[in-house]
Every structure is written in C-alpha cells, then in structure tokens.
Amino acid sequence: MSSEETAKTPRQPDFWTALEEAVGRRLGPVAARLIVGEPKIWAAIFIWISGSSRRDARSFHYAASSNLGPMLFVVLCLIVLEGVGGGLLARLAPWPWLSPVLIVVSLYAAIWITGIHASLRAFPHLVTKSGLLLRYGVLGEAWIPWTEFDGVVKEMRTSPGGMDGLSFKDGVATLAVGGKTALTVRRRTPGMVKGFLREGSGIREIRVAADDPDALLVAIATTALS
C-alpha cells in the first residue's frame, strides 16, 4: 500500500480490527478471522472477568437483554458432561490416547462457548474519531468511517425471525440482542459487514442493539459532526 493510500485509509478503531486486517492482507479474510479469533476469545474472557471494557468512554454496551447466556450455559453443561462421560467410556477402548483427547476437545469447546458469551460484554460498540465500530461480540462487526456515515435514527426493530446475532436481508445487516435492535445506521455507499466465517456485502443499512440508545445516538451525532 502506498503512502498516499495509507493517508486516505481511516485508522482502524481498535487493536483487533487492525490485527485482523494486517493478517487478512497476507492470508485472506477467513483465515485472518480464524487466526485472530483464537487470542481474541481468550482476551474476551479476561476482559469480561476484569470488567476493563467498562472504563472506556468510547464504548457503548448492548448485551443487557441478551438471552444467549442461558442457552450457552445449557450447551456448556452438555459439552462438559459429554466430554467427561465420553472420556470415561473411552477408557474401555483399546486406544489409551482417546480418553485424554476427548476431554481436551471438550474443554476447548467449553472455552470457546464461554468466550463467545464473554465477547458480548468485552467488545462493545466503539465511537472513535475516525469512525464507528458496531459489534456483536466476535460474531459480527461493521466498521463505518465517518466519510461513509450517512445518518443514524433511533427506532425499535425486531430482527428476522426474532433471533439474536448477525443476519442479512436485502442490503440490511442486523446485529440483534434479545431479538431486537434500537438504532439504524446508514452508509453513503454499500459496504461490508463481517461475521465470524462469513460476510455480507452491499450493505447500506445496519441495525444494532444498545443498552443506552440515547447515549449512543448522541455520541455518534456529536463525533460525526466534529
């Protein structure tokens, strides 16, 4: 990338986005998400436990009404039970390596499930000088430089199917929590919204959840006009 192109490219909003972009230039976007996703999950667990994300004045949380926690807890319990039970049953098999492998795989899956839940609290929306980063944990992300920002309105919407998470439909990306969104952000030109292993292109409108939509609305309007 030339110095002129670099100057025109808005600064990335956080360490993880910049790291993923750097890795993606060499290995491609999907490989970048897989590689960066591993340490990002561990970081999410640490940030969630320590509560350090609450200290950033640029951040706006959205997970208060999430129903993902109870669902993930059930899945987590099933993974642990299956891993321990499978590990014990595997001792009866003639392969001594099978039991520890099953236990390790189950523990690793449990860490990822915990990390996904933690990421909803650890990685809030960010309002920065260069643009707006809208997120749904590690599972959804939309970066909108202010040069592409075309307005925001406060409006309650129900997600397609009433589901949580990232979905795409007719040029609209939805990052819903509790099956609902609170703000609609519009782009000047169609852009991209990233999921963990997929992405949506041609997106002109992004609907997002927010615990305090009024505060997020004011921060966006104030920063975009400054």
N, C-alpha and C positions, 0 to 999 in steps of 0.2 A: 504493500500500500504506500503510495507517495505521500510526501509531507502535506501536499495540498488536499488530498483525500482525507488524510487524518484530521486536518484542521476543520474540514466540513462535517466530520462524523461526531455526533454528540457523545460526550463522555458517558460511559456505561454507569448505571446507578449504584452498583454495589460490586463487591469482590467476586461473588459467584457468577454473576452475569458476565463480567469481564473475563473471568477464567474460562467459562464455557465458550465464549466467543473465540478466545485465543485457541483453545483446543479444537473447536469446530473448524477453524480455518485450515487445519492440518489433516484432521481425521473425518470431518463431516459432522453434521448436527446431531444425528442419533448416537454415534459413538461418543461425542462430547457429553451428551446428557447422561449416558451410562457411566462414563469415567468420572465426571464431576459429581454425579448423583451420589456416589458412594460416600465420599467425605462430607458431602452436604447433608446427608441423612444423619451422620454422627454429630455434625455441628448442630443440627436442629434439636437433637435430644439434649445436648449440652446447654444450648441457649434456652430451651423450654424449661429445663430444670433450674437454671440460674436466674431466669427472668430478665436477662440482659437486654432483650429486644424492646422492653418497655421504657428503656431510658433514652431512646432515640426520638427526638421531637419531630423528625420527618416521617415517622411510621404511624400507620393507621390500621388497627386490627379489624378483623372481620369474622372471627370464628366463634363468637359467643353463643350463637344459636345453632351451631353445628350439631347434627345428630350422628356424626361419624364416630365419635368416641365410643358410645355403647356398642355399635356394630363392630368396630375394630377390637374392642375388648373381648367380645364373643369369639371372633376369629382368632385372636391371640391365644385365648384359652384352648381352643380346639387344636391350634398348631402345637402348643406345648404338650397337651395330652397325647396327641398323635405321635409327636416326636419321642416322648418318654416311653409311651406304650410300645411304639414300633421298635425303639431301641432295645427294650427288654425282650420283646419277642424275637428280635434279630439274633439274640444270644443263642437261640436254639438252632440257628442256621449254621452251616459248616464254614461260613466266612467270618472270621473274627473281626474284620475291618468294618463290617456292615453296621453293627450297632453304634460305634462312635460316629460314623459318617451320618447316619440318620439323626442322631442327637445334634450334631453340629449344624446340619442343614436346617433343622427345626429352630434352633437358637438364632441362626442367621435370619430366617424368615420372620421370627418374632421381633428381632431388632428393626427390620425394615417396616413392619407394621407399626411398631412404636414410633419410628422415625417419621412416617407419613403423618400420624396424628400430631406429633410434636411440631412438624413443619408448618401446620396451620397456625400455630401460635408464634413460632420462631421467625417466620418470614412474612411480615405484614406488607400492606401496600406502602410504597415509598413515594413521597413528593419531593423531588430534587430540583436543583437549579437548571438542570439540562432536560428534564422530562419527568414522566410519570410511569412508575412501575407498578402494575396491577398483578396480584398473585393469588393462587390457590395452593399454598404450600409448595411442595416440589412437583406438583402435578399440573400446574398451569401458570403461565406467565405471559404478560403482554407489556412490552416496552414502547412507550409513545413519547418521542421527543417533542418538545413544545412547538417545534416547527411543523409538526404533523397534527397537533392538537386543534380540534375544531369545535370544542364546546363540551359542556357537561350539564346534565339535568338530574335532579332528584326525582326518582319515580320508582315505586314498588312494582316489581315484576315477578312472575312465577316462572321458574325455569322449565324447559321442555321436559314433560313427564314428572315434574316436581322433584327432580333428582339433584343431589349435591354434585359439585365439581364442575369440570370443564365440558362444555358442549358447543357444537357449531350448527348453525342453520341459516341459510340464505344471507350470508355475509355478516352475520351477527355471532359473536362469541359470548358465551355466558359463563361466568365464574360464580356459581351459586352456593350459598350456605343455607341450610335448612330449607332448600328448595326455592329460595327467593333471592332477589337482588335489590339493591337500594339506589344505585346510581347508574346512569347510562353515559358513557364517554364516547364521543365521536371523533373520528380521524378525518383529516383533509383528503387523504388518498388511501386506497386499500392497503392494508398491512398484514403482518403475520402475528398469530398468537400461538405460543408453544405449549404443547402438552409434554408429558414425560417421554413418550416414544412416538408421538405424532405431532402434527402441527396443522393449523388452519391458515390458509392464505386468502387474500381478497376480503379481509375483514375491515369493515368500515365502522362498526359499532360494537362496543364492549360493555356488557352489563355486569356489574360487580356488587358483591355484598359489602357491607361496612357496619361495624358496631355503632359508630357515631357518624352517620352520613352527612350531617350538617357540618361537622368539623372538617371532614374530608373535602366536602364541597367548597368550603371557604378557603382551605389550604390550596386546592387546585386553582381556584379562580384567582387568588392573590398571587401565587407563584407564576402562573401562566402570563399574567399581565405585567409582572415586574421586569 
